[in-house]
Amino acid sequence: MTSSLRATEAGWFCRDDDALRRGLRVVYPLTDEPWGVRRFFVEDPGRTIVNVLAHTG
């Protein structure tokens, strides 16, 4: 199961290095996607993949 978190405020965005410090494994690095989102995926200790993203446009 994949969960998604959507950032709705431009000022909020968790960085992938913050996730690493919290013990989460980054499985998709911080990327600016061509369709207008900035995102990365992490795996939590329970092995759930979380897609962290913010709209850039």
HUUR-V517590 format. One record per residue. N is the residue number from 0. RES is the residue in three letters. PHI is phi in radians with two decimals (* if undefined). PSI is psi in radians with two decimals (* if undefined). BURIAL is # if it has 24 or more other ideal C-beta (glycine too) atoms within 12 Angstrom, else .. Layout:
# HUUR-V517590
n res phi psi burial
N RES PHI PSI BURIAL
N RES PHI PSI BURIAL
This chain:
# HUUR-V517590
n res phi psi burial
0 MET * 2.36 .
1 THR -1.94 2.28 .
2 SER -1.80 2.64 .
3 SER -2.17 2.41 .
4 LEU -2.03 2.30 .
5 ARG -1.97 2.20 .
6 ALA -1.51 2.16 .
7 THR -1.82 -0.18 .
8 GLU -1.96 2.29 .
9 ALA -1.05 -0.51 .
10 GLY -1.31 -0.27 .
11 TRP -1.81 2.19 .
12 PHE -2.88 2.04 #
13 CYS -1.27 2.26 #
14 ARG -1.52 2.71 .
15 ASP -1.14 -0.49 #
16 ASP -1.23 -0.51 .
17 ASP -1.11 -0.73 .
18 ALA -1.08 -0.73 #
19 LEU -1.07 -0.74 .
20 ARG -1.10 -0.48 .
21 ARG -1.52 0.05 .
22 GLY 1.54 0.24 .
23 LEU -1.63 2.53 #
24 ARG -1.62 2.15 .
25 VAL -1.37 2.09 #
26 VAL -1.85 -0.16 .
27 TYR -2.58 2.02 .
28 PRO -1.18 2.82 .
29 LEU -0.95 2.12 #
30 THR -2.44 2.37 .
31 ASP -1.56 1.93 .
32 GLU -1.45 2.61 .
33 PRO -1.15 -0.27 .
34 TRP -1.63 0.23 .
35 GLY 1.65 0.47 .
36 VAL -2.24 2.64 .
37 ARG -1.94 2.24 #
38 ARG -2.68 2.86 #
39 PHE -2.64 2.78 #
40 PHE -2.00 2.44 #
41 VAL -2.19 2.72 #
42 GLU -1.92 2.15 .
43 ASP -1.41 2.99 .
44 PRO -1.02 -0.42 .
45 GLY -1.51 0.13 .
46 ARG 1.27 0.38 .
47 THR -1.51 2.29 .
48 ILE -1.52 2.24 .
49 VAL -2.07 2.23 #
50 ASN -1.68 1.93 #
51 VAL -1.77 2.13 #
52 LEU -2.54 2.79 #
53 ALA -2.45 2.48 #
54 HIS -1.34 2.37 .
55 THR -1.77 -0.24 .
56 GLY -1.99 * .
